[in-house]
Amino acid sequence: MRLLDDQAALPGVVRMRRWVRDALAVRPGETAVDLGCGTGTEAVELARLVGEAGRAIGIDPNPSLLALARDRAGETQAEFIEGSAYALPLPAEVVDVLRCERVYQHLDDPARATAEIARVLRPGGRVAVVDSDWSTAIFHPGEPQVLAALRERMDSGIPNPRSGRRLRGLLAGAGFAIDDIGSEAVVWDPVTVLPMCRDIAESGFADGVVTAEQRDRLIADIEGGIAAGDYHFSVTMFAVIAHKP
Ligand SMILES: C[S@@+](CC[C@H](N)C(=O)[O-])C[C@H]1O[C@@H](n2cnc3c(N)ncnc32)[C@H](O)[C@@H]1O
């Protein structure tokens, strides 16, 4: 949860979310869904936009995230329902707007999820699918071969690490009309990134991907870079905006 909160506070994520909100132009009275809603921040935002005449629903399969989302949503009218992208707990053609952020990278069958989104949206309904493409990750400083080995290992840790480049094709393949594509290279701050780098370097060593010397040198390089202000950590997120004809 801490990581999701830290990520939500990154200026690049804030900008991307604002852009997606503007592109979807959610109106009072609509039914809006945040699929894979995590801590519920954007479902609450949808509740504000649809107003009392509308419905804002956060869907997520993780009960502890849903409990946190409900707690944080307090008195707002956002609803939170347990469910998976593969079998949305909604009837056909009841949703006006659906957003789904940084979820597809965790899906081994994103086409099935996209077909579900097409099923629940009304004709004319709008969708925004937002995700990172981990091949765009830049970590500096560090030895390029060591960073490449660790990145490859990170890629193998999630089912769909190059999700960002596939969003357009998935939506087009499910019959959506593509309206726009946006992107943002989300720049991470050192406080968020350093523990992550330590974990990756440590588990890369445990799996034999890097030696103890390479691990220690990488951490020393990154810590030195951060101390000197000479660092860069980023990954590009893409957002595809589309509608159901
Ligand atoms: C990186 S978090 C992103 C959360 C939120 N969308 C955000 O941007 O902060 C990934 C989310 O996808 C959810 N998720 C994983 N598998 C899912 C599935 N099959 N269907 C729907 N959500 C899923 C997780 O529970 C988690 O909340």
The ligand as an ORCA input file, in Angstrom:
! r2SCAN-3c Opt
* xyz 0 1
  C      -0.013     -1.590     -9.459
  S      -1.592     -1.788     -8.705
  C      -2.460     -0.403     -9.429
  C      -3.609      0.034     -8.579
  C      -4.330      1.287     -9.094
  N      -4.949      1.061    -10.381
  C      -3.378      2.451     -9.173
  O      -3.108      2.920    -10.275
  O      -2.895      2.871     -8.102
  C      -2.297     -3.176     -9.571
  C      -3.726     -3.479     -9.147
  O      -4.254     -4.479    -10.016
  C      -5.048     -5.329     -9.250
  N      -5.227     -6.597     -9.992
  C      -4.368     -7.630    -10.091
  N      -4.925     -8.619    -10.814
  C      -6.152     -8.192    -11.193
  C      -7.239     -8.769    -11.922
  N      -7.168     -9.993    -12.435
  N      -8.347     -8.034    -12.096
  C      -8.450     -6.780    -11.596
  N      -7.467     -6.192    -10.874
  C      -6.342     -6.895    -10.678
  C      -4.288     -5.455     -7.940
  O      -5.059     -5.987     -6.882
  C      -3.860     -4.013     -7.719
  O      -4.825     -3.269     -7.039
*
